[in-house]
Amino acid sequence: MTPDELPGGLRPRLALHSFVDGRPVQKTDTGDLDFAALVHRVAQRVRLEPGDVVAAGHDEVPLLLSEGCVLETEIHEIGFHESVVERVT
């Protein structure tokens, strides 16, 4: 999906829900997230491949992802994605 397809363009406010192993861990919206800056920062440290998922959080809800965890993310009007953690770097 490209920014011109999103309501709100580059900074849309879309409902975002995340779950780890079926447990809700995030309920927010995308309005405060700067995806381009996040991916750029991560890409400075590790090589990203097509299909890689960047999981980020903050200190208010400490969460450790380990091998085998199932991470589910849904962004309203974009879709749903499920990933199994294969490696943690």
Protein Blocks (a to p, Z undefined) as FASTA:
>chain_A
ZZklpghijmccddddddeehiafbdcdfklpcfklmmmmmmmmpccdehiacddddfkl
gcdddehiacddddehibccddddfbdZZ
